[in-house]
Amino acid sequence: MSEVDKPPTATRRRGAKLEAALLNAAWDELVARGYLGLTFEGVAERAGTSRPVVNRRWTAKSELVSAAARHAADQRQPVKAPDTGSLRSDTIELLRQIADDRSEWFAVLTAQLAGYFSETGSGLEGLSSLVRERHLALLEVVVARAVARGEVLPEKITSRRLRSPLDLLDLEMLILPGPVPEESIETIVDDVFLPLVKS
């Protein structure tokens, strides 16, 4: 057989490339089959590898799903802290970005993970916290700029007040399916957040 006729040799994936392929496969299986339908065999087949390769990295399905959820969140377009010169417009724009960033990811968690929550005894907040902390850090940047401009007094900023727009956005996404309406985002900012930090 000539060199031309030989089948191509598969490239063996290792390290980070292999792990990313497994996590992508696990997330796709979760979307397609839900937590109860997800199996290590299904993940291995979708990733083009064998079950022992998956088992060497994760011994429990809940560990694999948690890692896949974190990986899926990390693959999304990074949310950035706006800098428009106004606390109101910065916060509205940040919440818009967060809602867009989390909508599909959040929908999968709420729709497909009932078995995961039952098995682990955890709630949605456990997985949601994977991205919550980075969004809170961006809101802290927005508020720090507002303090520097003199829009907000530092003593008005407490951790509970700072978290309030993210808490309300989470609630909106949990209760109402689909994209978060612009009116809801503006109401969160105008009726709750700004009165708390600017009163």
N, C-alpha and C positions, 0 to 999 in steps of 0.2 A: 504494500500500500504506500502510495506516495505521500509526501508531506501535505500536499493539497487535499488529499482524500481523508486524512485523519480528522476525527471529530475534535472540536475545540476542547481544550482542557479547562475544566471549571476552576475558577479562581477561589481558593479557600479563604473565607473571611475569618478574621481573628480579632481579638480585642474589642475596641470600641465599635468597629464596623459590624462585627457579628452581634454585639449586644444591641446596637441600634436596630438592626434587622429583626431581631427577636422581639424587641419592644414594639416596633411598628406592627409586626404580625400580631402580637397580643392585643394591641389596641384595635386593630381591624377585626379580629375575632370577637372582641368585646362588643364592638358596634354591630356586627352581623348577628351574633348569637346570644348576647347578654352574658352575665356572669355565670349563670347556671349552665349554659351551653358551652362555655369556654373550656377547652381541655388542653393539656400540655401537648397531646398528639396533634390537635388541630393547629396550635401555634407553631409547632415544629414543621408540620407539612406546609403551612402558609409561608414560613420563612425558608423553606427548602433545605431543612436539616433534620436531625433526628431528636427524639424525645430526650435521650441522655444529655444532649447538648443544652437543652433548656433546664433540665433538672440539676445540672452542675451549678447553675447560677441561682435558681430559685427552687426551694424545696416545697413551698406551699403556693397554691393558686392565688391566695390573697396577697402574698408578697409580690408575685409577678404582676398582678393587676395594679397594685399601688405604684410599682415602678413604671408600668406602662402609662398610667395616668399622669405621672410626673413628667415622663418623657414627652407625651403628647402636648402637655402644657408648654414645655420648653421649646417645642418646634414652631409655635405660633409667632407671628410678627411681634417683635418687642413693643410693648406699650411705652411711650415716652412722656415725660412730664412737660405739659405745655407751658409756654411763657408768653402770654398775651399782654401782660401788664395789669391784669385784673383778676382778683381771686375768684369772682363769680364765673367769668368766662374760662379761666384755667380749670376750675373744678368741673364745670359742665363738659368741657372737651375731654378731660381725663376720664370722667365717667362714661362718656360715649365710647372712647377707645376700649375701656375695660369691658363694657357690655358687648362690644363687637368681638373682642378677643376671647371672651369666655362663653359666648352664647352656645356654640356647637358643642364645645367641651363639656359645659355645664349640663346641657341637655342629655348627653350620653351618660353622665354620672347619675343623674336623677332617674333616667328611664331604664338603665341596664344593670344597676348595681344593688338591687334589693337583696339579692342573695349574699353579696359581699358584706353589706351592713349587718345582716342577720348573723353571718358566720363570725365576723370579727367583733361584733358588739359596738361598732363605731357608727358614727353618723356622717352625713354629708360634709359637715364642717371639717372632719379630719382630712379628707382629700382636697376639699376646697382651700384649706390652709396652705396647700402646696404653692398656690399662686397668690393667695391673699397677702402674704407678707411683702412680696415685691410691689404689689399695688399700693399697700399702705405706705411703703417707703417713698413711692412717687408722690402720694398725697402730702407726705411730710415735706417734700421738696417744694411743692406748690404753696403750702402754707408758710414755710420759712421765707419764701420770696415775698409773700404778702405781709409778713411781719416786718421784713426789711424795708418795704415800701411805706410802712406806717398804716396799712389797712386794718391790721389786727394787732391787738395787744397780746404779748406773749402769755400773760396770765390767763387769758381766755382759752388757751389751748390745753385740753386734757386728753388723755388717751381715749376716753370714752367719746368725747365730742369728735375727735379726729376719725374714729372708726365709724361714726354714725352714717355717713353717706355710703360707705361700702356695705354696711349691714343692711341698709334699706335697698340698695341695688341687688344684693343677694336675695332678699325677700321677694323683690319684684320678679327676678328671674325664676325663682322657685315656684311662685304662685301662678304667674302668667306665662303660657308658652309663647315662643316666638320672640322677635326682637323687642327690646325695651323701648317703649315710645319716648320720643323726645320730650313730650309734656311731662312724663314721669320723672325723667332726669332733672328737668328744670325745677319741678316741684320739690324734689329731694334737696336740691341746692338752695332754692329760694325760701322754702317754708320751714326747713329743718336746719341745714348746715350753717348757712350764713347767720341766722338769728342766734345760733348757739355760740359762734365764735366772734361775732361782731357786736353783740348787744352790750 
